[in-house]
Amino acid sequence: MEDTEYQEQASAYMRLAIPLMNKYGIAMTPANYTIWYEYVAGTNVALQEALDRHLDEHGELTEKQSRDLYERFFDAQRDRSALLEMRQDLKRVLSEVLSFVSTSALASESVSKNLNGIIDKIHADMSSDDIHEVIEQVITETRMASSSNDLLVERLNSTVAEMRDLKKDLEEAKREANIDTLTKLANRNAFDAVLAKATSDSDFSGVEVCMIFADLDLFKRINDAHGHIVGDQVLKVVAKSLKEAVKGRDLVARYGGEEFAIILLNTSLDNSKKVAESIRAEIASKRIQRKDSRESIGKITMSFGVARYFPSEGAESFLQRADRALYMSKRKGRNTVTEAPPPII
């Protein structure tokens, strides 16, 4: 889209959004403006439905309800790295607003002084609520300088675009933080989070949860004989087989090194053992070759431990039982599947 076309569209959305905000008495903050800009733009169906439903039921929108909507649809990621990036972006945006006010014919010494004081409040430990408060203070100051200045409205439109870009960046960073870079499976952090939720849900509802814990047999020999690049190739092949063996609702993760873990939801212990046995046979049947020389690296095998979660035993006990079952498979001679005994209560 050309810049002029984008500006015209943004101005059209602005002319629709601001009267609606005035109608419902919505404060002109970046967060509130973002909500109503997206609403009239029609790009966020879920937001439109939620807002329409709320207004149909209550006929008004309080400041707290506006903030809840913003957090629900635009501020879902709250990890520390995301907040750090948001703080840095906020300081840059606010500095630009200060520059605009300082060069405006409507500028005053008190407004510039107040804006500088607000920017000084930005610090390393700011929460998203702190950031929200700073934005509100800056908008209040700029609105005092000019309640109807077209340049201020343009700046708000620009802020909306920047917030949207920032949101995409934060979502991508969050996604990458949960992915193992080599195998593209979930990493240990993602596994721990899903395990905690799955066991908590099982404690509450009794839904069946099983785990497969797996480890490549004698993987060090492959690295020693062929090098780590070939070892990485083997890990990628194994990861692909694991991913293809389960349903989309199940989680496959690289637990660490040559260890892998699978969380199976709504799956019985017998069926989980069948999945593990199917994977074991699939891996054992593979004959992987070096990409450079086409030399075979020999037979690859894996050992497996399978456990069913018992409500109230806790995630740590569940994981330890699956790990012990895997260890028993190693002791039995490797390339086998072992069922974990129930927890000792």
C-alpha positions as CSV (number, residue, x, y, z in Angstrom):
1,M,0.0,0.0,0.0
2,E,1.4,3.5,-0.9
3,D,2.1,5.9,1.9
4,T,-0.6,8.3,0.7
5,E,-3.1,5.6,0.5
6,Y,-2.2,4.4,4.0
7,Q,-2.4,7.9,5.4
8,E,-5.9,8.4,3.8
9,Q,-7.1,5.1,5.3
10,A,-5.7,5.8,8.7
11,S,-7.4,9.3,8.6
12,A,-10.7,7.6,7.7
13,Y,-10.4,5.2,10.6
14,M,-9.5,8.1,12.9
15,R,-12.7,10.0,11.8
16,L,-14.7,6.9,12.7
17,A,-13.0,6.0,15.9
18,I,-12.9,9.4,17.7
19,P,-16.7,10.1,17.6
20,L,-17.3,6.6,19.0
21,M,-14.8,7.2,21.8
22,N,-16.5,10.5,22.5
23,K,-20.0,8.9,22.5
24,Y,-19.0,6.4,25.1
25,G,-16.8,8.8,27.1
26,I,-13.5,6.9,26.4
27,A,-10.3,8.7,27.3
28,M,-8.0,9.4,24.4
29,T,-5.1,7.2,25.5
30,P,-2.9,5.1,23.0
31,A,-4.3,1.9,24.4
32,N,-8.0,3.0,24.1
33,Y,-7.3,4.5,20.7
34,T,-5.7,1.3,19.5
35,I,-8.9,-0.7,20.6
36,W,-11.2,1.6,18.7
37,Y,-8.9,2.0,15.7
38,E,-8.8,-1.8,15.3
39,Y,-12.6,-1.9,15.9
40,V,-13.5,0.4,13.1
41,A,-10.8,-1.0,10.8
42,G,-12.5,-4.4,11.0
43,T,-9.2,-6.4,11.2
44,N,-9.8,-8.0,14.5
45,V,-13.1,-9.9,14.5
46,A,-12.7,-11.3,18.0
47,L,-12.2,-7.7,19.3
48,Q,-15.3,-6.5,17.4
49,E,-17.5,-9.3,18.8
50,A,-16.2,-8.8,22.4
51,L,-16.8,-5.0,22.3
52,D,-20.2,-5.2,20.6
53,R,-21.3,-7.8,23.1
54,H,-20.1,-5.7,26.1
55,L,-21.8,-2.5,24.8
56,D,-25.1,-4.4,24.1
57,E,-25.1,-5.7,27.7
58,H,-23.8,-2.6,29.5
59,G,-24.1,0.4,27.2
60,E,-20.9,1.8,28.5
61,L,-17.2,1.0,28.8
62,T,-15.3,2.0,32.0
63,E,-11.5,2.7,32.1
64,K,-10.9,-0.7,33.7
65,Q,-12.9,-2.5,31.2
66,S,-11.0,-0.7,28.4
67,R,-7.7,-1.8,29.9
68,D,-8.9,-5.4,30.2
69,L,-9.8,-5.4,26.5
70,Y,-6.4,-3.9,25.6
71,E,-4.6,-6.5,27.7
72,R,-6.7,-9.3,26.3
73,F,-6.2,-8.4,22.6
74,F,-3.0,-6.4,22.5
75,D,-0.9,-7.0,25.6
76,A,-1.1,-10.8,26.1
77,Q,2.7,-11.3,26.3
78,R,4.2,-10.2,29.6
79,D,7.5,-11.9,29.9
80,R,10.5,-9.9,30.9
81,S,12.2,-9.6,27.5
82,A,9.0,-8.3,26.0
83,L,8.7,-5.6,28.6
84,L,12.3,-4.6,28.1
85,E,11.7,-4.1,24.4
86,M,8.5,-2.3,25.1
87,R,10.2,0.1,27.5
88,Q,12.9,0.9,24.9
89,D,10.3,1.5,22.2
90,L,8.2,3.6,24.6
91,K,11.1,5.9,25.4
92,R,11.8,6.4,21.7
93,V,8.2,7.2,20.9
94,L,7.8,9.5,23.9
95,S,11.0,11.4,22.9
96,E,9.5,11.9,19.5
97,V,6.3,13.3,21.0
98,L,8.4,15.6,23.2
99,S,10.2,16.8,20.0
100,F,6.9,17.5,18.3
101,V,5.6,19.4,21.3
102,S,8.8,21.4,21.6
103,T,8.7,22.6,18.0
104,S,5.0,23.2,17.9
105,A,3.6,26.7,17.9
106,L,1.5,25.5,20.8
107,A,4.5,24.5,22.9
108,S,4.9,25.8,26.4
109,E,7.8,25.5,28.8
110,S,5.6,23.8,31.4
111,V,4.5,21.1,29.0
112,S,8.0,20.3,27.8
113,K,9.2,20.2,31.4
114,N,6.4,17.9,32.4
115,L,7.1,15.6,29.5
116,N,10.8,15.4,30.3
117,G,9.9,14.5,33.9
118,I,7.6,11.7,32.7
119,I,10.3,10.3,30.3
120,D,12.7,10.2,33.3
121,K,10.3,7.9,35.0
122,I,11.1,5.1,32.5
123,H,13.3,2.5,34.3
124,A,14.4,-1.1,34.0
125,D,11.8,-2.6,36.4
126,M,8.7,-1.0,34.8
127,S,5.7,-3.3,34.6
128,S,3.1,-3.1,31.8
129,D,0.9,-1.2,34.2
130,D,3.7,1.3,34.8
131,I,4.1,1.7,31.1
132,H,0.4,2.3,30.6
133,E,0.4,5.0,33.3
134,V,3.3,6.8,31.6
135,I,1.5,6.7,28.3
136,E,-1.6,8.2,29.9
137,Q,0.4,11.0,31.5
138,V,2.1,11.9,28.2
139,I,-1.2,12.0,26.3
140,T,-2.7,14.2,29.0
141,E,0.1,16.7,28.7
142,T,0.0,16.7,24.9
143,R,-3.8,17.1,25.0
144,M,-3.4,20.0,27.3
145,A,-1.2,21.6,24.6
146,S,-3.7,21.0,21.9
147,S,-7.1,19.2,22.2
148,S,-7.7,19.2,18.5
149,N,-4.4,19.5,16.8
150,D,-4.3,17.4,13.6
151,L,-0.6,16.7,14.1
152,L,-1.3,15.1,17.5
153,V,-3.9,12.8,15.9
154,E,-1.4,11.8,13.2
155,R,1.0,11.0,16.0
156,L,-1.6,8.8,17.6
157,N,-2.2,7.0,14.3
158,S,1.5,6.4,14.0
159,T,1.6,5.1,17.6
160,V,-1.1,2.6,16.7
161,A,1.0,1.3,13.8
162,E,4.1,1.0,16.0
163,M,2.1,-0.8,18.7
164,R,0.9,-3.3,16.1
165,D,4.4,-3.9,14.8
166,L,5.7,-4.2,18.3
167,K,3.0,-6.7,19.2
168,K,4.0,-8.9,16.2
169,D,7.7,-8.7,17.2
170,L,6.9,-9.7,20.8
171,E,4.8,-12.6,19.6
172,E,7.6,-13.9,17.3
173,A,10.1,-13.5,20.1
174,K,7.8,-15.5,22.5
175,R,7.4,-18.2,19.9
176,E,11.1,-18.5,19.2
177,A,11.8,-18.6,23.0
178,N,9.9,-21.9,23.2
179,I,11.4,-23.6,20.2
180,D,14.6,-25.7,20.0
181,T,16.6,-24.1,17.3
182,L,18.1,-27.4,15.9
183,T,15.1,-29.7,15.8
184,K,12.3,-27.1,15.7
185,L,10.5,-29.0,18.4
186,A,9.3,-27.4,21.6
187,N,12.2,-26.8,24.0
188,R,12.6,-27.5,27.8
189,N,10.9,-24.3,28.8
190,A,7.8,-25.0,26.7
191,F,7.7,-28.6,27.9
192,D,7.8,-27.6,31.6
193,A,5.0,-25.1,31.0
194,V,2.8,-27.7,29.2
195,L,3.6,-30.4,31.8
196,A,2.5,-28.1,34.6
197,K,-0.7,-27.2,32.9
198,A,-1.6,-30.8,31.9
199,T,-1.0,-32.2,35.4
200,S,-3.0,-29.3,36.9
201,D,-5.9,-29.9,34.6
202,S,-5.8,-33.6,35.4
203,D,-5.9,-32.8,39.1
204,F,-9.0,-30.7,38.5
205,S,-10.9,-32.7,35.9
206,G,-9.4,-36.2,35.9
207,V,-8.5,-36.0,32.2
208,E,-6.0,-38.7,31.3
209,V,-2.4,-37.6,30.7
210,C,0.6,-39.8,29.7
211,M,4.2,-39.2,29.0
212,I,6.8,-40.8,26.8
213,F,10.4,-40.2,27.8
214,A,12.9,-41.3,25.1
215,D,16.7,-41.3,24.7
216,L,18.9,-42.2,21.7
217,D,21.0,-45.2,22.5
218,L,24.8,-44.8,22.4
219,F,24.6,-41.4,20.8
220,K,28.1,-40.4,22.0
221,R,29.5,-43.1,19.7
222,I,27.9,-41.4,16.7
223,N,29.4,-38.0,17.6
224,D,32.8,-39.6,18.3
225,A,32.8,-41.6,15.0
226,H,31.2,-39.1,12.6
227,G,31.3,-35.7,14.3
228,H,28.7,-33.4,15.8
229,I,27.3,-32.2,12.4
230,V,26.3,-35.8,11.6
231,G,25.0,-36.1,15.2
232,D,22.8,-33.1,14.6
233,Q,21.5,-34.6,11.4
234,V,20.5,-37.7,13.4
235,L,18.7,-35.6,16.0
236,K,16.7,-33.8,13.2
237,V,15.7,-37.1,11.6
238,V,14.5,-38.5,15.0
239,A,12.6,-35.2,15.8
240,K,10.7,-35.5,12.5
241,S,9.7,-39.1,13.3
242,L,8.5,-38.2,16.8
243,K,6.5,-35.2,15.5
244,E,4.8,-37.3,12.8
245,A,3.9,-40.1,15.2
246,V,1.5,-38.0,17.4
247,K,-1.6,-35.8,17.0
248,G,-1.5,-32.1,16.8
249,R,-2.8,-31.7,20.4
250,D,0.2,-33.6,21.8
251,L,3.5,-31.9,22.6
252,V,6.8,-33.3,21.4
253,A,9.8,-31.6,23.0
254,R,13.6,-31.9,22.9
255,Y,14.2,-32.3,26.6
256,G,18.0,-31.9,26.3
257,G,20.9,-33.4,24.4
258,E,19.6,-36.6,22.8
259,E,16.6,-36.9,25.2
260,F,13.1,-36.3,24.0
261,A,9.7,-36.1,25.7
262,I,6.1,-36.4,24.5
263,I,3.0,-35.4,26.5
264,L,-0.1,-37.2,25.3
265,L,-3.5,-35.7,26.3
266,N,-6.6,-37.8,26.6
267,T,-4.6,-40.9,25.7
268,S,-4.6,-44.2,27.7
269,L,-1.5,-45.9,29.0
270,D,-2.0,-48.8,26.6
271,N,-2.3,-46.5,23.6
272,S,0.7,-44.4,24.8
273,K,2.8,-47.6,24.9
274,K,1.6,-48.5,21.4
275,V,2.8,-45.0,20.2
276,A,6.2,-45.5,21.9
277,E,6.5,-49.0,20.4
278,S,5.6,-47.6,16.9
279,I,8.3,-44.9,17.2
280,R,10.8,-47.4,18.5
281,A,10.3,-49.6,15.5
282,E,10.3,-46.7,13.1
283,I,13.6,-45.4,14.4
284,A,15.2,-48.8,14.4
285,S,14.3,-49.4,10.8
286,K,16.0,-46.2,9.6
287,R,19.4,-46.3,7.8
288,I,20.8,-42.8,7.9
289,Q,23.6,-41.8,5.6
290,R,26.1,-39.0,5.9
291,K,25.1,-36.2,3.5
292,D,28.7,-35.6,2.4
293,S,29.9,-39.1,1.7
294,R,26.7,-41.2,1.6
295,E,28.4,-43.5,4.2
296,S,25.9,-45.3,6.4
297,I,26.2,-44.5,10.1
298,G,24.7,-47.7,11.1
299,K,21.5,-48.7,13.0
300,I,20.0,-46.0,15.2
301,T,17.9,-47.1,18.2
302,M,16.1,-45.4,21.1
303,S,15.0,-46.5,24.6
304,F,11.6,-45.4,26.0
305,G,9.9,-45.0,29.3
306,V,6.1,-44.5,29.4
307,A,4.1,-43.3,32.4
308,R,0.5,-42.4,33.2
309,Y,-0.2,-39.4,35.5
310,F,-2.0,-40.1,38.7
311,P,-4.1,-37.1,39.9
312,S,-2.4,-35.2,42.8
313,E,1.0,-36.9,42.4
314,G,2.5,-33.7,40.9
315,A,4.5,-33.0,37.8
316,E,7.9,-33.8,39.3
317,S,6.9,-37.3,40.4
318,F,5.3,-37.9,37.0
319,L,8.5,-36.9,35.2
320,Q,10.7,-38.9,37.6
321,R,8.7,-42.1,37.0
322,A,8.9,-41.8,33.2
323,D,12.7,-41.1,33.6
324,R,13.1,-44.2,35.8
325,A,11.2,-46.3,33.2
326,L,13.5,-45.1,30.5
327,Y,16.5,-46.1,32.7
328,M,15.0,-49.6,33.1
329,S,14.8,-49.8,29.3
330,K,18.5,-49.0,29.1
331,R,19.3,-51.7,31.7
332,K,17.3,-54.3,29.7
333,G,19.6,-53.8,26.8
334,R,18.2,-50.7,25.1
335,N,15.9,-50.4,22.1
336,T,12.8,-51.2,24.2
337,V,9.8,-49.7,25.8
338,T,9.2,-49.9,29.6
339,E,6.0,-49.0,31.5
340,A,6.5,-47.0,34.7
341,P,5.0,-48.4,37.9
342,P,2.4,-46.3,39.8
343,P,3.7,-43.7,42.3
344,I,4.3,-44.8,45.9
345,I,1.8,-42.9,48.0
